[in-house]
Amino acid sequence: MIPTVGRLEVLGRVLDRLERQGPEVDQLEVVVVHPETADLSAVARTAPDRAYTLRLLHSQRANASSQRNIGWRSVSAPLVLFIGDDTLPSVGFIRAHLDAHAQQPRPEVGVLGRIMWSGDSPVTPFMRWLEHGIQFDYRGLAAGGDAGWWRFYTANVSVKRAMLERVGGFDEDRFPFLYEDLDLAARMSRLGFRLTYEPSACVEHDHPQTLAGWRQRVRRIAVAERRFCERYPQAKPYFYDLFSDALAAPPARRRRARLAAMVPPGMPWLGPRVWASFDLWHRQQLAPEFLAAWRAAEGEAHS
């Protein structure tokens, strides 16, 4: 199931990659859901020529939660696999998800696949930094082990349809985009949901990221995280604490942070120091945007 905003070039590559999945391909039903404003006519023309069934649906609500709900509810398959319109599946990706579910057939078990940056674009130090608890976090995970429901990344995750039905799917009103996957996973966890990690189910994320883009993104993250913590008072405000701690620290040395492009994290002595500065400097750059949006959302809630 693929929600899209109309990124036709990379979406076409995602659909091409799905055709290379091996003997399982003719059993696939791929559903792409787009907002009414998106023109997917070029994609529609390729549908009859695909080795799998490809259906294009639209959502009147232009948000990821609505699109995913329309997608999974439109099929009757017992397994639902969520990927993005910018995540390119590796060969054997579908087989890896299927095998993991065959080993864990209970409806309470989902499967998290690996998300890596695409080699088609330069991977910057900033993008590497995002892998460590900002956009994704695979640190400490072992194949077949428990990933924790809080790593329910809808860029590459599969779940039994029965579990989605039990919780009613994504919350389109409270969490239209950002934290919608965490909210769904939190509600499933109350019913015993567990997420297992399968690194061989791999996708390449073809979506270069920049600090400027994340200055805008963290404002939306702040609103979503605050709303999530209101719904789940026991939840720790991860980003709020991360950015608040950064501003409480002395200013990071930008000169040292710039060395991250030349110094790998594992370099003895120098690597950890450079990357610690890189981490703090970037958190301090994003913190004002995040905390301003958090305070604004707090003010609106109390008004």
C-alpha positions, 0 to 999 in steps of 0.5 A: 500500500503506497500513499503518494503526493504525485512524485511520479518519477520516483513512484514509477521506480518504486513500481518497477522495483516491485516487478523484480520481486520473483515468483511472488510478483503475480500474487501482489496487489499494489494499491496507490492512493493519491489526493484528488489534486494529483495527476497520476495519468502517466502511472495509470497508463502503465497499470495494464502492463504490470506483472502484478495487479495495480490499482490507483485510488484517490482520497478526498482528504490529502493526508497520509492517514486517509490514504493508507486507510483507503488503501488497506481497506480496499483489499482483502489480503491477510497481510498489508505492507506499507511502503512510501512513494520514495522507498525502492524495494530491494530484490527479495523484499516481498519474500522476506516479509512473507517468510517473517510472517510465516515464522510469526503467524499470530495476528499480533505480530508485525514485521519491520524492514530495513530502510537505507538511503538510496545510492542514487544521491549523495548521502550527506553527514546530515542524512547520516545523523538523521538515522540516529533517532531523528528520522529512523533508528535501527541501532541495537536491533537484531534480525528476528528480534523485537523492534519495539512498537515505537519503530512502526515506520510505515516506509517499510512495515507489514502487519496482519489485516486482522490487527488493523481491523481491530483498532480501526486503522489510522486516526485521520482526524487527530493524526493526519500526518506525522505520529500517525504511525506511532498512534496506530502502533500504540493502540495496537500495542494495547492488544498485544501487538509486537514488531519483529525486525527483518533486515533482509526486507530492505528498501532504499529511501530516495529522498535527500534531506537538508537542514533547511527542510527539517527546520520546517518539518520539526514545526509539524513534528512539535504539534504532532508530538504534543498531541500524541503526549496528550493522548498518551500521558505516560509517553515521554516527549522524545523530541521535546526533551531532545531539543530542550536538552540541546538548548540547555547545553553550551553552544556547539563548536560549528568548526568541529561539526563541519569536520564530520564530512571528513571524519568517520564516527569510528575514527579513534579519539577524533571521531566521537568528538567530531560527531558529538559536536555535529549532533549537538550543533544540529539539535541546537539549530532545530530546537528554536523552531521546534520549541516555538511550535510546541509553545504555540500549540500549547497556547492554542490548547489552553485558549 
